[in-house]
Amino acid sequence: MINIDRALRSSIRTGKVVIGSNQTIECGLSGKANLIIHATDCPQDVFNQLEKLEDIPVYSYQGTGKDLGSACGKPFPVATLAIIEPGDSEVMALLREIRGVDNE
């Protein structure tokens, strides 16, 4: 099991991550996102748009936008973010969890 908060911070530091609902949805629609993460209190209209993205895995972060913002090292709430390039992070290991594969 990975430490999601540490993986997010590493990905933001060493990879390419887009923060914010509008930019996340744009990245998802354009196919640039490899993984989308949303907070449990993500606005319903944004969540509905994320559900329509067919080829992009979506992970539900088990915390509020405030928690997700803190995990990303930001002083503000983050409802959604898109991982474009994971960098040195192991955040893409979340794909195993999304797909229900557990190798441990």
ROGU-31135 format. One line per field, with one value per residue (C-alpha): residue in one letter; x negated, y negated, z negated. Coordinates in nm, 3 decimals. Last residue first. Example, Ala and Ser with C-alpha at 12.3 -4.5 7.8 and 13.67 -1.06 7.14 Angstrom:
<atoms>
res = (s; a)
c1 = (-1.367; -1.230)
c2 = (0.106; 0.450)
c3 = (-0.714; -0.780)
</atoms>
This chain:
<atoms>
res = (e; n; d; v; g; r; i; e; r; l; l; a; m; v; e; s; d; g; p; e; i; i; a; l; t; a; v; p; f; p; k; g; c; a; s; g; l; d; k; g; t; g; q; y; s; y; v; p; i; d; e; l; k; e; l; q; n; f; v; d; q; p; c; d; t; a; h; i; i; l; n; a; k; g; s; l; g; c; e; i; t; q; n; s; g; i; v; v; k; g; t; r; i; s; s; r; l; a; r; d; i; n; i; m)
c1 = (-0.081; 0.024; 0.371; 0.560; 0.895; 0.862; 0.864; 0.619; 0.381; 0.413; 0.305; -0.044; -0.050; -0.128; -0.472; -0.637; -0.961; -0.773; -0.405; -0.343; 0.007; 0.155; 0.483; 0.620; 0.959; 1.135; 0.824; 0.874; 0.616; 0.276; 0.122; -0.126; 0.054; 0.163; 0.289; 0.498; 0.633; 0.729; 0.904; 1.078; 1.207; 1.057; 1.045; 0.913; 1.142; 0.933; 1.039; 0.879; 0.892; 1.027; 1.399; 1.426; 1.799; 1.749; 1.528; 1.812; 2.049; 1.786; 1.760; 2.138; 2.142; 1.882; 1.583; 1.652; 1.484; 1.177; 1.088; 0.790; 0.747; 0.487; 0.298; 0.426; 0.342; 0.646; 0.791; 1.111; 0.920; 0.682; 0.977; 1.157; 0.850; 0.808; 1.167; 1.160; 0.831; 0.475; 0.270; -0.025; -0.353; -0.628; -0.904; -0.752; -0.383; -0.448; -0.648; -0.375; -0.113; -0.319; -0.372; 0.003; 0.089; -0.141; -0.146; 0.000)
c2 = (0.743; 0.778; 0.633; 0.568; 0.398; 0.175; -0.140; 0.013; 0.119; -0.228; -0.376; -0.251; -0.557; -0.765; -0.603; -0.941; -1.015; -1.211; -1.114; -1.290; -1.420; -1.355; -1.543; -1.716; -1.760; -1.931; -2.103; -2.319; -2.595; -2.628; -2.376; -2.102; -1.846; -1.652; -1.982; -2.046; -1.691; -1.737; -2.070; -1.909; -1.647; -1.305; -0.952; -1.044; -0.891; -0.775; -0.824; -0.625; -0.805; -0.625; -0.692; -1.041; -1.066; -1.002; -1.311; -1.527; -1.394; -1.460; -1.822; -1.866; -1.697; -1.930; -1.734; -1.660; -1.318; -1.469; -1.389; -1.225; -1.194; -0.965; -0.962; -1.305; -1.437; -1.279; -1.613; -1.554; -1.456; -1.750; -1.988; -1.825; -1.870; -2.231; -2.315; -2.128; -2.256; -2.129; -2.008; -1.782; -1.739; -1.544; -1.603; -1.825; -1.764; -1.391; -1.382; -1.566; -1.326; -1.017; -1.141; -1.197; -0.862; -0.655; -0.336; 0.000)
c3 = (0.192; 0.554; 0.516; 0.837; 0.797; 1.104; 0.895; 0.646; 0.921; 1.074; 0.741; 0.830; 1.059; 0.751; 0.716; 0.764; 0.947; 1.215; 1.234; 1.567; 1.646; 1.304; 1.290; 0.983; 0.826; 0.534; 0.395; 0.085; 0.019; -0.148; 0.095; 0.002; 0.217; -0.092; -0.238; 0.071; 0.054; -0.311; -0.237; 0.059; -0.180; -0.241; -0.104; 0.240; 0.502; 0.798; 1.161; 1.442; 1.780; 2.087; 2.045; 1.902; 1.831; 1.458; 1.438; 1.570; 1.304; 1.035; 1.151; 1.130; 0.788; 0.637; 0.495; 0.129; 0.137; 0.303; 0.663; 0.832; 1.207; 1.364; 1.694; 1.796; 2.144; 2.311; 2.423; 2.225; 1.913; 1.936; 1.980; 1.684; 1.465; 1.579; 1.487; 1.156; 1.019; 0.997; 1.292; 1.220; 1.409; 1.241; 0.984; 0.713; 0.781; 0.818; 0.496; 0.307; 0.445; 0.358; 0.002; -0.043; 0.115; -0.107; 0.098; 0.000)
</atoms>
